[in-house]
C-alpha cells in the first residue's frame, strides 16, 4: 500500500447518462473522460457525451456487480485522476444496471424478457449476464469504441471474464482485477466439486452451492439485507460507531490513507449514504449543480440476479477459467490483500495459475474494504501504462 507522496483526491465528476438501446430498453450508465492538459499538467474530467468520439483514445469498463458500482467508479477516479499521466483521452464507464438495482430493466417494452439468442434455452442468470455484456457493447458502439480494457472489483470478476471470453473482438486483452471472486466448478458426471477449484469465497456462497437452499432465495435474502438494513444502519446509528466499525477492518496503512482522504470520517459517511440511496422514492442524485440536481428513478429488479450470477457455477454460466477460453488475452493483473476476510486470496492464486499471461500482486496487510477504496501504486501505474498503448 502506498504510504508516501500522497495526493489527496478530489471529487470527480461522474456523468450519468441514459442510452436508448435495442427494443426500447433504457441502458443507464455512468462515465467520465480524463484528458491531460499538456500545458498545465492538470487533468480534466469531461462529460463524454460532449466530446467527439474520435478523440477517445482508450477506454476502461468497470465491473462491480451486487454493489454501488457508480460510486466505486467515483472512488477510483478520485484516486486516479490526480495521477493520470496519459497522452490520450481515456474514457471510464460502468453500467448502473446490472449492478445493485440501477434502472434498466430486463423486461422489454412489450412485457416480455430477453433471451441469449434464437433457439437457446438458458437460465435466468446466464441470460442476465449475457444482457449485461450486450449493454456494454451498445454503449461502446455509441462512442465508436472498437475495443476496451476491463477493470473489476470482487464480484465483478464474473461479469468481466464473461465479457472477455464471449466478446474477445471487443476487448483489448488487458484486465485489472481486485479481490477476485471465483465461481465454483462442478463435475457434471456426478455433481462433485472439481478438486482444483479453490475453496468457496464465502459461507453464503458455500451454502448456496451445497444445494440445500436455492441460490435465488439466498440472493434475494442478501439483496434485501443490503438494500433495507444497511441504509438503516448508516442513517440511524451514531456516525462515530459506523466509521469506527469500518476502520477496524482496515490495516494500519489503510487507516493512514483513510485519515488523509476522509479526515474525521464525515466525507466517508456521506459517500456511504449516497452509495445506498437507491430507493425508488429517493432517486439517485448525480451531478449536483447550481442549476439543480439531476435525478433518476431506480428499480430493484437486478439486485437478486446480480448475486445469483455470482453464486452460479461455471457450467451454469458457460464460463471456464482456462487458457482455451481466453486465447487472445495479453495481460491480466490481479491485486489481492492477504488480510482479505471476505474473498479468499486462494481464488486469485487459482486464476494466476489457470489464466494466460496473469500476474498476482499481494498486499501483505491489505483488507477487502481497503482494496475497494485505496489502490496501490502498481494499479495506478498499470492504468497509465495500458491507457497509453
GIJO-V189767 format. One record per backbone hydrogen bond with DSSP energy under -0.5 kcal/mol. CO is the residue of the C=O (numbers start at 1). NH is the residue of the N-H. Records with the same first field share a line. If there is no record, write none. Layout:
CO = NH  NH
//
This chain:
6 = 8
10 = 12
12 = 14
13 = 15
15 = 31
17 = 19  29
19 = 21  27
21 = 24
22 = 25
23 = 109
25 = 21  27
26 = 28
27 = 19
28 = 96  97
29 = 17
30 = 94
31 = 15
32 = 92
33 = 46
34 = 90
35 = 37  44
36 = 38
37 = 41
42 = 37
44 = 35  46
46 = 33  48
47 = 50
48 = 51
52 = 55
53 = 56
55 = 57  89
58 = 91
59 = 149
60 = 62  93
61 = 151
62 = 64
63 = 153
67 = 69
68 = 71  72
69 = 73
70 = 74
71 = 75
72 = 76
73 = 77
74 = 78
75 = 79
76 = 80
77 = 81
80 = 83
81 = 84
89 = 57  58
90 = 34
91 = 60
92 = 32
93 = 62
94 = 30
100 = 102
102 = 299
108 = 111
112 = 108
117 = 120
123 = 127
124 = 128
125 = 129
126 = 130
127 = 131
128 = 132
129 = 133
130 = 134
131 = 135
132 = 136
133 = 137
134 = 138
135 = 139
136 = 140
137 = 141
138 = 142
139 = 143
140 = 145
141 = 144
144 = 146
148 = 172
149 = 61
150 = 176
151 = 63
152 = 178
153 = 156
154 = 157  181
155 = 158  159
156 = 160
157 = 161
158 = 162
159 = 163
160 = 164
161 = 165
162 = 166
163 = 167
167 = 170
168 = 171
170 = 148
173 = 330  331
174 = 150
175 = 333
176 = 152
177 = 335
178 = 154
184 = 314
185 = 194
186 = 188
187 = 190  191  192
192 = 187
194 = 197
202 = 206
203 = 207
204 = 208
205 = 209
206 = 210
207 = 211  212  213
208 = 211
214 = 218
215 = 219
216 = 220
217 = 221
218 = 222
219 = 223
220 = 224
221 = 225
222 = 226
223 = 227
224 = 228  229
225 = 229  230
228 = 232
229 = 233
230 = 234
231 = 235
232 = 236
233 = 237
238 = 242
239 = 243
240 = 244
241 = 245
242 = 246
243 = 247
244 = 248
246 = 249
247 = 250
251 = 255
252 = 256
253 = 257
254 = 258
255 = 259
256 = 260
257 = 261
258 = 262
259 = 263
262 = 265  267
265 = 269
266 = 270
267 = 271
268 = 272
269 = 273
270 = 274
271 = 275
272 = 276
274 = 277
276 = 278
279 = 282  283
283 = 285
284 = 296
286 = 294
289 = 292
292 = 289
294 = 286
296 = 284
300 = 303
302 = 306
303 = 307
304 = 308
305 = 309
306 = 310
307 = 311
309 = 312
312 = 184
313 = 317
314 = 318  319
320 = 322
322 = 326
323 = 326
324 = 327
326 = 329
331 = 175
332 = 334  359
333 = 177
334 = 361
335 = 179
336 = 363
337 = 340
339 = 341
342 = 344
344 = 347  348
345 = 349
346 = 350
347 = 351
348 = 352
349 = 353
350 = 353  354
351 = 355
355 = 358
357 = 332
359 = 334  361
360 = 362
361 = 336
362 = 364
363 = 338  366
366 = 339
367 = 371
368 = 372
369 = 372  373
370 = 373  374
376 = 379  380
377 = 381
378 = 382
379 = 383
380 = 384
381 = 385
382 = 386
383 = 387
384 = 388
386 = 389
//
